[in-house]
Amino acid sequence: MSRMEIVYQGLPYSLAVSDPDAFRAEVLESISSGVYRWLEVDRGEGLLEPVTILIGPGIGIAMGTPDGPSQDIHSVPPIGVDETRDDDESPDGLQVS
């Protein structure tokens, strides 16, 4: 079993799944087809509280596996980080000595 970390409407939840990739595909298929469904997840740390959340089109949800490799296909720098500047330049483009 793997633990999926889920952010739903800005709040953290988790869920134990046997195959993270299959679970992601199942959720994506459900949302892509316009289907709403209930998903039982856990809230909290240590003593987990089971809760049921509604997922579907237009409802914000993000998920990942905390102990696995990055799920990012393309790495995107954080907002405000310019990866094109030289290491000897300050953030405003001035030369640093």
N, C-alpha and C positions, 0 to 999 in steps of 0.2 A: 504494500500500500504506500502511496505517496500522498503528501499533504499539499493541497492546493490552497494558496492564499488568494482570497477574493476581496476586492474593494467594490462595494455595492452602494451607490448613492453617497460615496465619500466615507463610508464606515468599513472597518476591517472585519472579515469573517474568514473561516477556514473550512475545509472539507477534505475528508479522506477518500481517495479514489484509487482504483487498481491500475488504471492506465491514463495518465494525464493527457496524452495526445488524443486518445479516443474521447475523453470527456470534453476537451476543448472543441473537437469536431462536432460532437453531439450538441453542445450549446450553440455553436455557430450555425449549425444547420437549423436548429429550432428558431433562432432569432431571424436568420435569413429568410425562412419560409413564412415569417409573420406570426408565428405561434407564441402565445404566452404560456408559461408553465411555472409551477411552484418547484422550488429547489430547497431541500433541507440542508442547512449549513450550521456551523458552530460559531458562537460569539464568545469572546473572552479569552483569557489565558489561564492555564492551570485548570480550574474547574470550568469546563466548557458548558455553555447553555445552548441547547439546540433551538434554532429559530427557522422559520420558513420564509423565504423571500420569493418575490415574483420576478421572473426574468422574461424579457421579450423586447421587441423593437421599441426604441426610444428610451429604454431604461438603462442608465449608466452602470456598466459592470466591467471590471478588469480582473484578470486572473493570471497567476504564475506559480511556479514551483520554487520555493525559496532555496532548496538545497541542490537544485539541478543547474545545468548550464543555462546561460542567458537565452531567453526566448526572442531576443531582438534579432531581426534579420539585418537591419542596417543600424549601426550605432549612431545615435543622434546626440550631439553635445548638449549639455544643459543650457537653458536660456541665458544669454549674456556671455557665453564662452565662444570666442572666435578662434577656431582651430587653424585658421589660415595665417594668423600673425606669427611672427618670429618670436622665439623665447626671449630674445633680448629686447623686446618691445613691451612697453607698459600697455594696459588695456586701452588707453586713449591713443595708441599708435606712436607715442614718443619713444625715442631710443633710451634705454636704461643702461647706465654705466656702473 
